[in-house]
Amino acid sequence: MASLGRHIIVEYYNCSSEILNDVVHIEKSMEGAAEDAGATIINSTFHHFSPYGVSGVVVIQESHLAIHTWPEYGYASVDIFTCGDTVNPWVAYQILKEKFEAGHGSAVELLRGEKALLKERDFDIKAMRDEKSSEEGSPIRTRDVWFTERDDKIALSLKHDGKLYDVQSDFQKVEVYKTQAYGNLLTLDGMVMTSEKDEYVYHEMITHIPTLTHPKPKRALVIGGGDGGTARELLRHDSYDEVVMVEIDDKVIEACKEHLPGIASAFDNPKLNLIVDDGIKYVKDAADGSFDIVIVDSTDPVGPAEGLFTVEFYKEVYRILSDDGIMITQSESPRFNSKVFKEIYQVYRSIFGQDQVHCYLAYIPTYPTGMWSFSYSSKGKAHPLKDFNAEESKAFAKKHGLKYYNEGIHQAAFALPSFVAEMIS
Ligand code: SPD
């Protein structure tokens, strides 16, 4: 060979967008292409970015293969760099073209480290080698695959061992990843919804705060909440005669029943009335004053949940609440979603009244920034701190072995950092 290495810079156009957004498919294709080209894989690391795109590298004993994809353009850029003459990079090029279903591929080859321009130095190679690594023999192959939720400034990454569920429903992309740190993780359109290891924070806080404040809640309505965690927590309370849950997407329910069964554990409870339909329509058709508690357990305000963040919708929720009724919503992250956060509190106050709306916080590691907020809006007098009974709350938390909610947290959650209080003042 006239050079130390061969570097192929590749462009793939008109590829399948689905494939270019599938981190597991890309990882397998890149590794397969490396092996078929004759390379020995040492390590690979791949990230999926929300909403679209995958980046990754396969480190081979003979150098590396790297990729970045733009599913929205059906385009992938790939670098294949090999040293020595045992690996043919063009084999990898051809395999990847087929795997990505590229309509068109082009590549240029550069010879790297032209031997005619290099002069080998005379040195004692043994002295430069780390003795331990030379004794180890063949390299140990490792693998890193990451799910990443990001906006243009912040990202949260979770390492995983693959996808357990991957379905494009009529409403959104429903996926379950097997993460190494947080157990099985549900994402919708690339955004984290809930994970087995930290779900209890969200579900305990969205349910027990209103239930243990209201004098005697008998009927609750959950809008969204298809994973089942909110229904599971509500149904711990004997006071409820009925919990109605209206989830628009049956694929979310299916995914969670199959892969997050600890969260989706209340679907067979006879007090649960599960309706697969549009929550906005359900609320519009519901009778005045028919619910004591309404919980809006929605996704973020993009895609199917957009209509759950509107004045019209909250006015309808107000109408269907009983006189002492309480509405709880997940109200996003004050730091991450500041604009929405500020706006929705103005809307709640314009409907329920200035002093009837309160914000409380909880710490959820898998949500952007970790700081998550919930809104508490009361139609009647039920005040979240004055009207709750600490002894009852303590006994309840103990009886059910709750992991986050307790009588202290109930009160402390309403103490807001100054910057948050100011945002909604
Ligand atoms: N960005 C995360 C917002 C998720 C809110 N809903 C989660 C559903 C859990 N039942």
Boltz pocket constraint, residues with backbone or C-beta under 6 A from the ligand:
constraints:
  - pocket:
      binder: B
      contacts: [[A, 191], [A, 192], [A, 193], [A, 194], [A, 202], [A, 225], [A, 226], [A, 227], [A, 228], [A, 229], [A, 230], [A, 297], [A, 298], [A, 299], [A, 300], [A, 330], [A, 367], [A, 368]]
      max_distance: 6.0
